[in-house]
Amino acid sequence: MSRHFRKWGIAALREQPNHVAEAQRAAWLKADGVVGKHSISTLTERASKDLHADRLLAALVRIREPSLVIELGTNVGLSGTYMASALSGRGLLKTIDQSADRQVLAKQLFRAAGVEDRIEVITGSFVDSLDDAAAHGFGIAFIDGDHTYDATWWLVDRLLSYAVVGSVLVLDDINHSAQMRRVWGELRRRPGLASLALSDLGVLEVV
Ligand SMILES: C[S@@+](CC[C@H](N)C(=O)[O-])C[C@H]1O[C@@H](n2cnc3c(N)ncnc32)[C@H](O)[C@@H]1O
């Protein structure tokens, strides 16, 4: 993957405004090598969130060197591309989404970015697919779909049943709604978990 990933220093992780201007996102996508057959504008239009979160996710993957990352919510593959790019050795990303249409675009992006060999794309609902995906444990799980209180708790509980000490769960959009703020507030107080909030990302580690 792009040599630019290796260049990120702590400056890239400093607190930044949530909204990233289109031009900056486009520049980052290009610099990070996440541009291939897609035009930059197609990608930036389709991806609703800024790229700070994706860069933080990639940094986390690079630091923890998980053999398996599970992503709940593929969409068009931006976060998946970033995380897969940061995998080391035989590391694998399993990404789940019920939208086969979005995953067609995601697969194109994975190919264009040269990370398709490190990614298993699973089409289906989280409820139907999670157990198979997590059956042998995981290093990092990224929860980025169905941002409701009940669904998030269900997903976290289910993932924790496969987790070991050191497993990491990352929730996106923890400030997105009252339901997400509530679930994050409860998770932070849950025994056995260390927590860290980074902007809209909530990071939990099994301790
Ligand atoms: C916010 S997008 C994911 C964005 C992606 N992680 C990224 O950052 O590039 C959420 C995705 O979750 C999927 N999704 C939502 N609820 C789902 C469910 N219950 N089962 C499977 N997929 C679901 C949607 O189809 C959507 O593509």
The ligand as an SDF file (V2000), in Angstrom:
LIG
                    3D

 27 29  0  0  0  0  0  0  0  0999 V2000
  -21.8990    4.3680    8.0390 C   0  0  0  0  0  0  0  0  0  0  0  0
  -21.9300    3.1050    6.8110 S   0  0  0  0  0  0  0  0  0  0  0  0
  -20.3530    2.3070    7.0150 C   0  0  0  0  0  0  0  0  0  0  0  0
  -19.2290    3.2000    6.5830 C   0  0  0  0  0  0  0  0  0  0  0  0
  -17.8760    2.5120    6.4450 C   0  0  0  0  0  0  0  0  0  0  0  0
  -17.5170    1.8100    7.6750 N   0  0  0  0  0  0  0  0  0  0  0  0
  -16.8150    3.5580    6.1650 C   0  0  0  0  0  0  0  0  0  0  0  0
  -16.4730    4.2930    7.0980 O   0  0  0  0  0  0  0  0  0  0  0  0
  -16.3540    3.6740    5.0300 O   0  0  0  0  0  0  0  0  0  0  0  0
  -23.0250    1.9310    7.5330 C   0  0  0  0  0  0  0  0  0  0  0  0
  -23.2570    0.7000    6.7000 C   0  0  0  0  0  0  0  0  0  0  0  0
  -23.8530   -0.2700    7.5640 O   0  0  0  0  0  0  0  0  0  0  0  0
  -24.7790   -1.0230    6.8320 C   0  0  0  0  0  0  0  0  0  0  0  0
  -25.7280   -1.5640    7.7890 N   0  0  0  0  0  0  0  0  0  0  0  0
  -26.5150   -0.8710    8.6540 C   0  0  0  0  0  0  0  0  0  0  0  0
  -27.2260   -1.7030    9.4280 N   0  0  0  0  0  0  0  0  0  0  0  0
  -26.8760   -2.9550    9.0620 C   0  0  0  0  0  0  0  0  0  0  0  0
  -27.2520   -4.2630    9.5160 C   0  0  0  0  0  0  0  0  0  0  0  0
  -28.1220   -4.4120   10.5160 N   0  0  0  0  0  0  0  0  0  0  0  0
  -26.6830   -5.3410    8.9320 N   0  0  0  0  0  0  0  0  0  0  0  0
  -25.7670   -5.1780    7.9250 C   0  0  0  0  0  0  0  0  0  0  0  0
  -25.3850   -3.9730    7.4490 N   0  0  0  0  0  0  0  0  0  0  0  0
  -25.9180   -2.8690    8.0120 C   0  0  0  0  0  0  0  0  0  0  0  0
  -25.3760   -0.0540    5.8170 C   0  0  0  0  0  0  0  0  0  0  0  0
  -25.8400   -0.7530    4.6710 O   0  0  0  0  0  0  0  0  0  0  0  0
  -24.2140    0.8870    5.5320 C   0  0  0  0  0  0  0  0  0  0  0  0
  -23.5700    0.5620    4.3170 O   0  0  0  0  0  0  0  0  0  0  0  0
  1  2  1  0
  2  3  1  0
  2 10  1  0
  3  4  1  0
  4  5  1  0
  5  6  1  0
  5  7  1  0
  7  8  2  0
  7  9  1  0
 10 11  1  0
 11 12  1  0
 11 26  1  0
 12 13  1  0
 13 14  1  0
 13 24  1  0
 14 15  1  0
 14 23  1  0
 15 16  2  0
 16 17  1  0
 17 18  1  0
 17 23  2  0
 18 19  1  0
 18 20  2  0
 20 21  1  0
 21 22  2  0
 22 23  1  0
 24 25  1  0
 24 26  1  0
 26 27  1  0
M  CHG  2   2   1   9  -1
M  END
$$$$
